[in-house]
Amino acid sequence: MPSIASRYRTALTTLVAVAAALLVAGLVLGQRDVERVITGLPEVHPTPVVLGVAAVAAAVIAVALLRRAAAAARADARRRALGSVHAGAVSCGIRNRDLVARLDELSRPGSRGVALPARFSIVADDAGISFWGGGRRPKRVAAFPWREVRNIRSDRTVVGSASVPVAVVRIRRGGASIELPVMLSDPRVGRYALTDAPFFATVRAWKARHRAALAAEGLELPPLTGAIPIIRQGAAA
C-alpha cells in the first residue's frame, strides 16, 4: 500500500496541476477583459523604499538558493568519496532534533556537541554504523561498532502532516541504552524521506550486517523485532 506521505504528495501535485490548468484556461478565455483591466489601472511609480525592499528580498532568496546548492554539492561529493571506499554501504540521512539530542547523550565526556549536517551520510559496513559530514573529505561525526548496537527496527514518525518511516537503532554504551531515530532521505528529485521498498531494503541490509558481525565475534544475536516487510515494486494496490 502506498504510504501516507506518498498519497499526500500525489494529491497535492494533482491539486496544483488542476489549479494551474484552470488559471491558464481562465486567462485564455478572458484575455480581452484582462487586457482592458490592465490598461485601466493607474500608473505606479516605484519608490526607493519599495525598490530597496525588493532588492533585499531578492538578495535573501539568492543567498538561500546558493547555500542550498552548496550543501547539495558537498553532500554529493561526500557520498561519492564514501562510496569509493564503502561500496554499497552508504545511505543518506535527514537530520532531526531527536537524533542530534541522542547522539549528544552518547558522545564521549568532554566532547563537543554533535555537528550533523541537514543531509548526512550513513555508512553501515562490516565494522559498524557511522554518521558522516563534510564534503570531498568526509568527516566522521559519530561511530558505533556492531557490538554496541542492541537491535535495529523500523518505526514511524510524523513530519508536518505526514507519517514517514524511520530506522530505530538502539545503542548500548557506557551503561546507557539509547534509541537513535534515523530518517533516510530519498535520492530522487522532489522527494523527501525514503519510504516503502527502498526503505525496508536498507533496514534489512543493516540488520543482516549486524547479525553477521555479532555471529563472527561469537556474541549473542539481537532479539527478533518483527518481520520487515518486503514490498515488491509495482505490487502495491
Disulfide bonds with the S-S distance in Angstrom:
none
